[in-house]
Amino acid sequence: QVQLVESGGGLVQAGGSLRLSCVASGRTFSWYAMGWFRQAPGKEREFVAAITWSWSAGSTDYSDSVKGRFTISRDNAKNTVYLQMNSLKPEDTAVYYCAAGRVRLNYRLGSEYDYWGQGTQVTVSS
């Protein structure tokens, strides 16, 4: 069993920054891919960013809506993945979820991930 716990959410003004963290515990593996998804009220869950494993650095992928503003990274020694969010916009307001798993086909699909956190709220005011 793997548990994921997100933190770092909160209220921030447009243009501000937040860094989300997701700590994994239990039987974790450094070769799991990890990702961030978000869900706004009344909307479907959407892909934000993902990172794969490598000895030096993981390969990353971002949705078009956050590319250039958000940065995903991981620290395998701490079993932690981060999402640095800069230049935040009101449309970034959502509950953010981290995920981990043995992604096989598409890092952008939530169904590819095996484990999910409970989410952390990010609210961006105008």
C-alpha positions as CSV (number, residue, x, y, z in Angstrom):
1,Q,0.0,0.0,0.0
2,V,1.2,3.5,-0.9
3,Q,-0.1,6.7,0.7
4,L,0.3,10.1,-0.8
5,V,-0.2,13.3,1.2
6,E,-0.3,16.7,-0.5
7,S,0.5,20.0,1.2
8,G,1.3,23.6,0.4
9,G,-2.1,24.8,-0.9
10,G,-3.7,28.0,0.2
11,L,-5.0,31.4,-0.9
12,V,-2.8,33.5,-3.1
13,Q,-3.3,36.6,-5.2
14,A,-3.1,36.4,-9.0
15,G,0.5,36.6,-10.1
16,G,1.8,35.0,-6.9
17,S,3.4,31.7,-6.3
18,L,2.9,28.5,-4.3
19,R,4.9,25.3,-4.0
20,L,2.9,22.1,-3.5
21,S,4.5,19.0,-2.0
22,C,3.4,15.4,-2.1
23,V,5.1,12.9,0.3
24,A,4.8,9.2,-0.4
25,S,4.9,6.6,2.3
26,G,4.4,2.9,2.5
27,R,5.9,0.6,-0.1
28,T,7.1,3.1,-2.6
29,F,9.4,2.8,-5.6
30,S,11.7,5.5,-7.0
31,W,10.8,4.3,-10.5
32,Y,7.1,5.2,-10.2
33,A,6.0,8.0,-12.4
34,M,4.4,10.8,-10.4
35,G,2.0,13.4,-11.6
36,W,-0.2,16.3,-10.6
37,F,-3.9,16.7,-11.5
38,R,-6.4,19.3,-10.5
39,Q,-10.2,19.6,-10.3
40,A,-12.2,22.8,-10.2
41,P,-15.8,22.9,-8.9
42,G,-18.1,21.5,-11.6
43,K,-15.3,20.5,-13.9
44,E,-13.6,17.2,-14.7
45,R,-10.2,16.3,-13.3
46,E,-7.5,17.5,-15.6
47,F,-3.8,16.7,-16.1
48,V,-1.3,19.3,-14.9
49,A,2.2,17.8,-14.9
50,A,4.1,14.6,-14.7
51,I,7.6,13.4,-14.1
52,T,9.3,10.2,-14.8
53,W,12.4,8.6,-13.1
54,S,16.0,8.8,-14.1
55,W,19.3,8.6,-12.4
56,S,20.0,12.3,-12.7
57,A,16.7,14.0,-13.6
58,G,13.2,12.9,-14.6
59,S,11.6,13.7,-17.9
60,T,8.7,16.1,-17.5
61,D,5.4,16.8,-19.3
62,Y,3.0,19.7,-18.8
63,S,-0.4,20.7,-19.9
64,D,-0.5,23.7,-22.3
65,S,-2.3,25.8,-19.7
66,V,0.5,25.6,-17.2
67,K,3.6,25.2,-19.3
68,G,6.1,27.9,-18.6
69,R,4.6,28.7,-15.3
70,F,4.7,25.5,-13.3
71,T,7.6,23.2,-12.7
72,I,7.4,19.6,-11.4
73,S,10.3,18.0,-9.7
74,R,11.0,15.1,-7.5
75,D,13.4,14.1,-4.7
76,N,13.6,10.4,-4.5
77,A,15.5,10.4,-1.3
78,K,12.6,12.1,0.4
79,N,9.9,10.3,-1.6
80,T,8.5,13.6,-2.5
81,V,7.3,15.3,-5.7
82,Y,6.9,19.1,-5.9
83,L,4.9,21.4,-8.0
84,Q,6.3,25.0,-8.2
85,M,3.5,27.2,-9.4
86,N,4.4,30.7,-10.5
87,S,2.4,33.5,-12.2
88,L,-0.8,32.0,-10.8
89,K,-4.1,32.9,-12.4
90,P,-7.7,32.7,-11.0
91,E,-8.4,29.8,-13.5
92,D,-5.7,27.8,-11.6
93,T,-8.1,27.6,-8.6
94,A,-8.8,23.9,-8.0
95,V,-8.1,21.0,-5.7
96,Y,-4.7,19.7,-6.7
97,Y,-4.0,16.0,-6.4
98,C,-0.8,14.1,-6.7
99,A,-0.6,10.6,-8.1
100,A,1.9,7.8,-8.5
101,G,2.1,4.6,-10.4
102,R,3.5,2.4,-13.1
103,V,2.3,4.5,-16.0
104,R,2.5,2.4,-19.1
105,L,1.0,4.4,-22.0
106,N,0.1,8.0,-21.3
107,Y,1.2,10.2,-18.4
108,R,-1.7,12.6,-19.0
109,L,-4.3,10.0,-18.2
110,G,-5.4,9.7,-14.6
111,S,-6.4,6.1,-15.2
112,E,-2.7,5.3,-15.6
113,Y,-1.9,6.0,-12.0
114,D,-2.3,3.6,-9.1
115,Y,-2.3,5.8,-6.1
116,W,-3.8,9.2,-5.3
117,G,-3.5,11.7,-2.5
118,Q,-6.5,13.4,-0.9
119,G,-5.8,16.8,-2.5
120,T,-4.9,20.3,-1.4
121,Q,-6.9,23.4,-2.2
122,V,-5.4,26.2,-4.2
123,T,-7.3,29.4,-4.5
124,V,-6.1,32.3,-6.6
125,S,-7.9,35.6,-6.1
126,S,-8.2,38.3,-8.8
